[in-house]
Amino acid sequence: MLDKLARLEEEYRELEARLADPEVLKDPARYQALSRRYAEMGEVIALIRAYRKVLEDLEGAESLLEDPELKEVAKAEREALLAEKVRLEKELERHLLPKDPLDEKDAILEIRAGTGGEEAALFARDLLEMYLRFAEEMGFQTEILDSNPTDLGGFSKVVVEIRGPGAYGTLKYESGVHRVQRVPATETQGRIHTSTATVAVLPKAEESDFQLNMDEIRIDVMRASGPGGQGVNTTDSAVRVVHLPTGIMVTCQDSRSQIKNREKALMILRSRLLEMKRQEEAEKLRQTRLAQIGTGERAEKIRTYNFPQSRVTDHRIGFTTHDLEGVLSGRLQPLLEALKKADQERQLEAMTEA
């Protein structure tokens, strides 16, 4: 492991030198890419330096064991340093795990109302607002690709593109069934209802990632539908794309341009087919139950938002916070970090078993 750590330190020093190069400063795109990598490496470099310091201190403690007067003190210090060494090694192993090459991609986020009627559609809207706020905090750009609004302001379905370095890797753990427990706005008796919405997070697939065979695709053009009002698109610009071999169907109607709706629908279809391919490959691998954190098992309830108790619980890792308002306001970072750490630990366990 020490050789790998030395290579990372060397890369970090090279990045520092390149970021100070006047030629690099003249190229904003290159400078931004190098700065992003430099920032990403900051945490692991801090761990490496702490690890090297512990190794040095251990050598010092070992030498003091020969001194009769300092032996007991040195022994206690040595035990503490050995425990810290083990802790840092585990942290470094987590950081050195191979990364999913798709993690750096943009994301396609789909939210669909589940059981619960209009209340489920309102919950889907709440989830949409939560993710939009989180994306804003992270500096990601967002664009609604398609939506089916309901009469009370909810969504039966909404699809969003989230653009930014690492958008997919950041949000991929959100795939699954989200459950809400609260008194709906439509409830007159004050009773608590349970409703659900399904979230799917896909890596945005470029044409180079997944080639579509247009002979296997049917494209239908139709009139956009939705609640009435001045903003209704009354032209035949809505597009439905059907992948004939799988039956996957994508509809886009938010743009007034038929061409743009077609492009968006094909992009979503490409992303879904890429994710289907990845899921099939993952099924072939023998993995532990917790591996489903990373792949996003969509049929399973993954999280509960309990309004009476102001509680959010992620059932995959037993994570609970009573900051429901904060989570719905987009403060998802602690939860996502906990999910990422659990997934990394699962990968380490799988490597050990192998």
Beta strands, then each sheet from edge to edge (+ up, - down):
strand 1: 107-113
strand 2: 141-149
strand 3: 155-163
strand 4: 176-182
strand 5: 193-203
strand 6: 217-222
strand 7: 238-243
strand 8: 248-252
strand 9: 301-306
strand 10: 311-314
strand 11: 319-321
sheet 1: 2+ 3- 1+ 5- 4+ 9+ 10- 11+
sheet 2: 6+ 7- 8+
end
